[in-house]
Amino acid sequence: MTTPLNRRRFLQAGLAAGVLAPLLSACNLDPAAKEAKNSVRFSSYGDPTKLGLRSKLADQYTSSHPDVKMVFEGTATAEYWDKLATQMAGGNAPDVINIDIARIGQYGAAGALQSLQKYIPDTIDTKPFDKNLLSQGQLKGEQFGIPVAMGAYSMGYDVTVLDKLGLEHPKETWTWSDFATLANEIRQKSGKKIYGAEDPSGDTASLQIFLRGKGEDLYKDGALAFTEASLTEWFEYWAALRATGGTIPADIAAQAKYGDWPTSPLVKKQAALAHIHTPNLKGGFQDLTKNTIDITLPPRNTKDGKCGTFPAPSSYLSLNAKSQRADDAAGFINWFANGEEAAKTLRLISGPPASAAGRDVLLKGSDLSASEKQVLAYTDLALKNAFAPPQASPAASTAVGDLLLKTSQDIAFGKISIKQGVPKFIAGATKTLDGK
């Protein structure tokens, strides 16, 4: 299932040709790499806190497995992928590689990663993982990555506001119609002091949840996978709420940025409903407001319909195809992904552990915060209600997201009608995805 390795393929993975040669030279002289010749090298990316915890785990593994010396190579996220591309091209990549879903496809197809299949189940236990998480780390049915942590799209709501207004909390099986009713009730019962919800009409993640509930999706085989009718329905839904105060007006929405917690209408108490990706609840939304925030499943199209949420891995651990310590490296991957020490050390820093074994370790502890308990409970709920995950987004998905946001804002500000905006977006997104 592999294709020949060559310099060009690694350049396609993200390295500019102009910087390859000097970096390769530096890599070959890397004293840490030479010192680690007989060790299991483990590379990871993230902020200093996350890298510190993972380095600590590598040391703990060496302590508990004296026959295996671990060498940790932590790199800031902004520099990690170029460094990995250089190491891959130079044949000097670590044994255990922390990697994202897109690069599993790139490096796996290039033959730079080793299938983990022969280590399952004797060395690597995949039973504690949800099949929808595992499948996203597979290539042609073989496992090339073990998920570390996970997140899921949820709908957040301000418990303090709803209780003050005497409104019921949303139920797990609520519909988009129920959402609109609650959003309008918040507006009316608050004396128009607070809006019902954020305006996610320009957010691709929210649109995807809506589409998946209708049996569609954002992308399939690199192209748009939804109809103009569905996008029209989406924009009309939010336009109706905008007219009643069920969602924030265009000028407030323009000041908020999806995923930017401090500017979220939920944090600023401008609205009581907003979507939250679970890893962002504790460190993001909840820590920025004194009101109590809770999360539940996003609305469905019908009460007995499918819920659009799905588990999304934070990252994976993969095995270098050229590893000389593959057996030891596979043992470390299992320990890191399923082990008690790793779960207790990492907690929810990248989201709940992808392994149910790791989540069980945390649930048995007595030091969980209220937000951590909420996220762990929601994770189980989301996994039970999820169905097959979407295909990986195409490379141009960021540009398509920008186009959706602009279209939604033009509609909200009345610059164009929905009838004008939908075909304009479809044409623009299609052209972008085609690379034209």
C-alpha positions as CSV (number, residue, x, y, z in Angstrom):
1,M,0.0,0.0,0.0
2,T,3.0,2.3,-0.1
3,T,4.6,4.4,-2.7
4,P,8.3,5.1,-3.1
5,L,9.8,7.7,-0.9
6,N,11.4,10.6,-2.4
7,R,12.3,14.2,-1.6
8,R,9.5,15.7,-3.5
9,R,6.8,13.8,-1.5
10,F,8.2,15.1,1.8
11,L,8.3,18.6,0.4
12,Q,4.6,18.2,-0.4
13,A,4.1,17.4,3.3
14,G,4.9,21.0,4.1
15,L,8.6,21.9,3.7
16,A,9.8,24.7,1.6
17,A,12.6,23.7,-0.8
18,G,14.7,26.7,0.0
19,V,15.2,25.7,3.6
20,L,15.5,21.9,3.2
21,A,19.3,21.6,2.7
22,P,20.5,23.6,5.7
23,L,17.9,22.0,7.9
24,L,19.0,18.5,6.7
25,S,22.5,19.4,7.5
26,A,21.6,20.5,11.0
27,C,19.5,17.4,11.5
28,N,22.4,15.1,10.6
29,L,24.6,16.9,13.2
30,D,21.9,16.7,15.9
31,P,23.8,15.4,19.0
32,A,20.6,14.3,20.6
33,A,19.8,12.1,17.6
34,K,23.2,10.5,17.7
35,E,23.0,10.0,21.5
36,A,19.6,8.4,21.0
37,K,20.8,5.8,18.5
38,N,20.0,2.9,20.9
39,S,17.0,4.5,22.5
40,V,13.3,4.9,21.6
41,R,12.9,8.5,20.4
42,F,9.5,10.1,20.9
43,S,8.6,13.4,19.3
44,S,5.6,15.5,20.2
45,Y,4.3,19.0,19.6
46,G,2.4,21.6,21.6
47,D,2.8,24.4,24.1
48,P,5.4,24.3,26.9
49,T,3.0,22.9,29.5
50,K,1.9,20.0,27.2
51,L,5.5,19.3,26.2
52,G,6.6,19.3,29.8
53,L,4.0,16.7,30.7
54,R,4.9,14.4,27.8
55,S,8.6,14.7,28.6
56,K,7.8,13.7,32.2
57,L,5.9,10.6,30.9
58,A,8.9,9.5,28.8
59,D,11.0,9.7,31.9
60,Q,8.4,7.7,33.9
61,Y,8.3,5.0,31.2
62,T,12.1,4.6,31.4
63,S,11.9,4.3,35.2
64,S,9.3,1.6,35.0
65,H,10.9,-0.1,32.0
66,P,14.6,-0.1,32.7
67,D,15.4,-2.0,29.5
68,V,14.0,0.8,27.4
69,K,15.6,4.2,27.3
70,M,13.3,6.9,26.1
71,V,14.5,10.2,24.5
72,F,11.9,12.9,24.3
73,E,12.0,15.5,21.4
74,G,9.5,18.2,22.1
75,T,8.9,21.0,19.6
76,A,6.6,24.0,19.5
77,T,3.7,23.4,17.2
78,A,4.7,26.2,14.8
79,E,8.0,24.5,14.1
80,Y,7.1,20.8,14.5
81,W,5.9,19.9,11.0
82,D,8.8,21.4,9.1
83,K,11.2,19.7,11.5
84,L,9.4,16.4,11.0
85,A,9.5,16.7,7.2
86,T,13.2,17.3,7.4
87,Q,13.7,14.3,9.6
88,M,11.6,12.1,7.4
89,A,13.5,13.3,4.3
90,G,16.8,12.7,6.1
91,G,15.9,9.2,7.3
92,N,16.3,10.5,10.9
93,A,12.7,10.7,12.2
94,P,11.9,9.6,15.7
95,D,10.5,6.1,16.5
96,V,7.3,7.3,18.0
97,I,5.8,10.2,16.2
98,N,3.0,12.4,17.5
99,I,1.0,13.2,14.4
100,D,-2.3,14.7,13.2
101,I,-4.9,13.0,11.0
102,A,-3.9,14.8,7.8
103,R,-0.3,13.8,8.0
104,I,-1.1,10.2,8.8
105,G,-2.6,10.1,5.3
106,Q,0.4,11.9,3.7
107,Y,3.2,10.0,5.5
108,G,1.4,6.7,5.6
109,A,0.7,6.7,1.9
110,A,4.4,7.7,1.3
111,G,5.6,4.6,3.2
112,A,7.1,6.6,6.0
113,L,4.9,5.2,8.7
114,Q,4.7,1.6,9.8
115,S,1.4,-0.3,10.1
116,L,0.6,-1.1,13.7
117,Q,-1.5,-4.1,12.7
118,K,1.0,-6.7,13.8
119,Y,1.1,-5.3,17.3
120,I,-2.7,-5.5,17.7
121,P,-3.9,-6.9,20.1
122,D,-0.8,-8.5,21.8
123,T,1.2,-5.3,22.3
124,I,-1.3,-2.5,21.5
125,D,-4.8,-3.0,22.9
126,T,-7.4,-1.2,20.7
127,K,-10.5,-2.5,22.5
128,P,-10.8,0.6,24.7
129,F,-11.1,2.9,21.7
130,D,-14.3,3.8,19.9
131,K,-14.4,2.4,16.4
132,N,-15.1,5.9,15.0
133,L,-11.9,7.2,16.5
134,L,-9.8,4.3,15.4
135,S,-11.1,4.5,11.8
136,Q,-9.7,8.0,11.4
137,G,-6.2,6.6,12.0
138,Q,-6.5,3.9,9.4
139,L,-5.3,3.6,5.9
140,K,-6.9,0.9,3.7
141,G,-8.2,-0.8,6.9
142,E,-4.8,-1.0,8.6
143,Q,-4.1,1.0,11.8
144,F,-1.4,3.6,11.4
145,G,-2.1,5.8,14.4
146,I,-3.4,5.3,17.9
147,P,-5.5,8.3,19.1
148,V,-4.2,10.1,22.2
149,A,-7.2,12.3,23.2
150,M,-10.4,13.4,21.7
151,G,-12.9,16.2,21.4
152,A,-16.5,16.6,20.2
153,Y,-18.8,19.4,19.1
154,S,-21.4,20.2,21.9
155,M,-24.0,22.9,22.5
156,G,-23.2,25.0,25.5
157,Y,-25.8,26.8,27.6
158,D,-25.7,29.3,30.4
159,V,-27.2,27.4,33.4
160,T,-27.3,30.6,35.5
161,V,-29.3,32.5,32.9
162,L,-31.8,29.7,32.2
163,D,-32.4,29.1,35.9
164,K,-32.9,32.8,36.5
165,L,-35.4,33.0,33.7
166,G,-37.2,29.8,34.8
167,L,-36.4,28.0,31.6
168,E,-35.8,24.3,31.3
169,H,-32.4,23.0,30.3
170,P,-32.2,21.6,26.8
171,K,-32.7,17.8,26.5
172,E,-30.4,15.5,24.7
173,T,-32.9,14.8,22.0
174,W,-33.8,18.4,21.3
175,T,-34.4,19.6,17.7
176,W,-33.5,22.7,15.8
177,S,-37.1,23.7,16.3
178,D,-36.7,23.3,20.1
179,F,-33.5,25.4,19.9
180,A,-35.3,28.2,18.1
181,T,-38.1,28.1,20.7
182,L,-35.6,28.3,23.6
183,A,-33.6,31.0,22.0
184,N,-36.6,33.2,21.5
185,E,-37.9,32.5,25.1
186,I,-34.5,33.7,26.4
187,R,-34.8,36.9,24.5
188,Q,-38.4,37.6,25.6
189,K,-38.2,36.4,29.2
190,S,-35.0,38.4,29.8
191,G,-36.9,41.6,28.8
192,K,-34.7,41.8,25.7
193,K,-31.6,42.2,27.9
194,I,-29.9,39.1,26.4
195,Y,-30.1,37.4,23.1
196,G,-30.9,33.7,22.8
197,A,-27.9,32.4,20.9
198,E,-24.6,33.1,19.2
199,D,-24.8,33.3,15.4
200,P,-22.9,30.3,14.0
201,S,-24.3,30.7,10.4
202,G,-20.7,31.3,9.2
203,D,-19.1,28.5,11.1
204,T,-18.3,25.4,9.0
205,A,-18.2,23.1,12.1
206,S,-21.8,24.2,13.0
207,L,-23.0,23.8,9.4
208,Q,-21.5,20.4,9.3
209,I,-23.4,19.3,12.4
210,F,-26.6,20.5,10.8
211,L,-25.8,18.8,7.5
212,R,-24.9,15.5,9.0
213,G,-28.2,15.4,10.8
214,K,-29.8,15.6,7.3
215,G,-27.7,12.8,5.9
216,E,-25.3,15.2,4.1
217,D,-21.8,16.5,5.0
218,L,-19.4,19.3,4.2
219,Y,-17.2,17.4,1.9
220,K,-16.9,14.1,0.0
221,D,-13.9,13.2,-2.1
222,G,-12.7,16.7,-1.9
223,A,-15.9,18.4,-3.2
224,L,-18.9,20.0,-1.4
225,A,-21.3,17.3,-0.3
226,F,-24.5,19.3,0.3
227,T,-27.2,20.9,-1.7
228,E,-28.0,24.5,-2.3
229,A,-31.4,23.8,-0.7
230,S,-29.8,22.7,2.6
231,L,-27.5,25.8,2.7
232,T,-30.5,28.0,2.0
233,E,-32.4,26.3,4.8
234,W,-29.4,27.0,7.1
235,F,-29.2,30.7,6.3
236,E,-33.0,31.1,6.5
237,Y,-33.0,29.5,10.0
238,W,-30.6,32.0,11.4
239,A,-32.1,34.9,9.5
240,A,-35.4,34.1,11.2
241,L,-33.8,34.0,14.6
242,R,-31.9,37.2,13.9
243,A,-35.2,39.0,13.2
244,T,-36.7,38.0,16.6
245,G,-33.6,38.4,18.8
246,G,-33.2,34.7,19.1
247,T,-29.7,35.2,17.9
248,I,-27.3,38.1,18.2
249,P,-27.4,40.9,15.5
250,A,-24.8,41.2,12.8
251,D,-22.8,44.0,14.5
252,I,-22.3,41.9,17.7
253,A,-21.6,38.8,15.7
254,A,-18.9,40.6,13.7
255,Q,-17.0,41.3,16.9
256,A,-17.0,37.7,18.0
257,K,-14.6,35.1,16.4
258,Y,-15.5,31.4,16.4
259,G,-13.2,29.6,18.8
260,D,-12.0,32.8,20.5
261,W,-13.3,32.4,24.0
262,P,-12.9,36.0,25.3
263,T,-15.1,37.4,22.5
264,S,-17.7,34.7,22.7
265,P,-21.2,36.0,23.2
266,L,-21.6,33.3,25.9
267,V,-18.6,34.5,27.9
268,K,-19.6,38.1,27.4
269,K,-23.2,37.3,28.6
270,Q,-24.7,38.6,25.4
271,A,-26.3,35.2,24.6
272,A,-27.1,32.1,26.5
273,L,-26.5,29.4,23.9
274,A,-23.3,28.7,21.9
275,H,-21.4,25.7,20.5
276,I,-18.4,24.5,22.4
277,H,-15.7,22.0,21.4
278,T,-15.3,19.9,24.5
279,P,-11.5,20.5,25.1
280,N,-12.4,24.2,25.3
281,L,-15.0,24.1,28.1
282,K,-12.8,24.1,31.2
283,G,-9.7,26.2,30.2
284,G,-11.8,28.4,27.8
285,F,-15.4,29.2,28.3
286,Q,-16.0,28.2,32.0
287,D,-12.9,29.8,33.3
288,L,-13.9,33.2,31.8
289,T,-17.3,33.6,33.3
290,K,-18.7,33.3,36.8
291,N,-22.0,31.9,35.4
292,T,-22.2,28.1,35.2
293,I,-21.9,26.7,31.7
294,D,-23.1,23.2,30.8
295,I,-23.0,21.3,27.6
296,T,-25.3,18.8,25.8
297,L,-25.7,17.3,22.4
298,P,-26.3,19.6,19.5
299,P,-29.9,19.8,18.1
300,R,-31.2,17.2,15.6
301,N,-33.6,17.7,12.7
302,T,-36.1,15.4,14.3
303,K,-36.3,13.9,17.8
304,D,-35.6,10.4,16.5
305,G,-33.1,11.7,13.9
306,K,-29.4,11.3,13.9
307,C,-27.2,13.6,16.1
308,G,-24.5,15.2,13.9
309,T,-21.7,15.2,16.4
310,F,-18.7,12.8,16.1
311,P,-15.5,12.1,18.1
312,A,-12.5,14.0,16.7
313,P,-9.0,12.8,17.7
314,S,-6.7,15.5,19.1
315,S,-3.7,13.7,17.6
316,Y,-2.2,10.2,17.1
317,L,0.9,8.2,18.0
318,S,2.4,6.6,14.9
319,L,5.5,4.4,14.3
320,N,8.3,5.4,12.0
321,A,8.7,2.8,9.2
322,K,12.4,2.8,9.7
323,S,12.4,2.4,13.4
324,Q,15.1,0.0,14.7
325,R,13.3,-0.3,18.0
326,A,9.8,-0.9,16.7
327,D,8.8,-3.5,19.3
328,D,9.8,-1.2,22.2
329,A,8.2,1.8,20.5
330,A,4.9,-0.1,20.1
331,G,5.0,-1.0,23.8
332,F,5.4,2.6,24.7
333,I,2.5,3.7,22.4
334,N,0.2,1.3,24.2
335,W,1.4,2.5,27.7
336,F,1.0,6.1,26.7
337,A,-2.5,5.7,25.1
338,N,-4.0,3.2,27.6
339,G,-1.9,3.5,30.7
340,E,-2.9,4.8,34.2
341,E,0.1,7.0,34.7
342,A,-0.4,8.7,31.3
343,A,-4.1,9.3,32.0
344,K,-3.3,10.8,35.5
345,T,-0.5,13.0,34.1
346,L,-2.2,14.3,31.0
347,R,-5.8,14.5,32.4
348,L,-7.8,16.6,29.9
349,I,-5.0,18.9,28.7
350,S,-5.7,17.9,25.0
351,G,-9.3,16.7,25.7
352,P,-10.5,13.5,27.4
353,P,-8.3,10.4,26.9
354,A,-9.3,8.7,23.6
355,S,-9.0,5.3,25.5
356,A,-12.0,4.3,27.7
357,A,-9.4,2.8,30.0
358,G,-7.8,6.3,30.5
359,R,-11.2,7.9,31.0
360,D,-12.0,5.2,33.6
361,V,-8.8,6.0,35.5
362,L,-9.9,9.7,35.7
363,L,-13.4,8.9,36.7
364,K,-12.2,6.8,39.6
365,G,-10.2,9.7,41.0
366,S,-11.5,12.2,43.5
367,D,-9.9,15.3,42.2
368,L,-11.9,16.1,39.1
369,S,-13.2,19.6,38.7
370,A,-16.9,20.2,37.8
371,S,-15.9,21.0,34.2
372,E,-13.8,17.9,33.9
373,K,-16.7,15.8,35.1
374,Q,-19.0,17.5,32.6
375,V,-16.7,16.9,29.7
376,L,-16.1,13.2,30.6
377,A,-19.9,12.6,31.0
378,Y,-20.6,14.4,27.7
379,T,-17.9,12.4,25.9
380,D,-19.6,9.1,26.8
381,L,-22.9,10.6,25.7
382,A,-21.5,11.9,22.4
383,L,-19.8,8.5,21.6
384,K,-23.1,6.7,22.2
385,N,-24.9,9.1,19.8
386,A,-22.2,9.4,17.1
387,F,-22.1,7.8,13.8
388,A,-19.4,7.4,11.2
389,P,-17.0,10.4,11.1
390,P,-16.7,12.5,8.0
391,Q,-13.9,12.2,5.5
392,A,-10.8,14.3,6.2
393,S,-11.3,17.9,5.0
394,P,-9.5,18.9,1.8
395,A,-6.5,21.2,1.9
396,A,-8.6,24.2,0.7
397,S,-11.2,23.8,3.5
398,T,-9.8,26.8,5.4
399,A,-10.4,29.1,2.4
400,V,-13.9,27.6,2.0
401,G,-14.5,28.4,5.7
402,D,-13.5,32.0,5.1
403,L,-15.9,32.2,2.2
404,L,-18.7,30.8,4.3
405,L,-18.1,33.4,7.0
406,K,-18.0,36.3,4.5
407,T,-21.2,35.1,2.9
408,S,-23.0,34.8,6.2
409,Q,-21.9,38.3,7.2
410,D,-23.0,39.8,3.9
411,I,-26.4,38.2,4.4
412,A,-26.6,39.3,8.1
413,F,-25.7,42.9,7.2
414,G,-28.2,42.9,4.3
415,K,-25.6,43.4,1.6
416,I,-26.9,40.4,-0.3
417,S,-30.0,38.2,-0.1
418,I,-29.9,34.5,0.8
419,K,-31.1,33.8,-2.8
420,Q,-28.0,35.7,-4.1
421,G,-25.5,34.5,-1.4
422,V,-26.1,30.7,-1.7
423,P,-25.2,30.2,-5.4
424,K,-22.4,32.7,-5.1
425,F,-20.9,30.7,-2.2
426,I,-21.4,27.4,-4.0
427,A,-19.6,28.7,-7.1
428,G,-16.8,30.2,-5.1
429,A,-16.2,27.2,-2.9
430,T,-16.3,24.8,-5.8
431,K,-13.7,26.9,-7.7
432,T,-11.5,27.0,-4.6
433,L,-11.7,23.3,-4.0
434,D,-10.9,22.7,-7.7
435,G,-7.8,24.9,-7.2
436,K,-8.8,27.4,-9.8
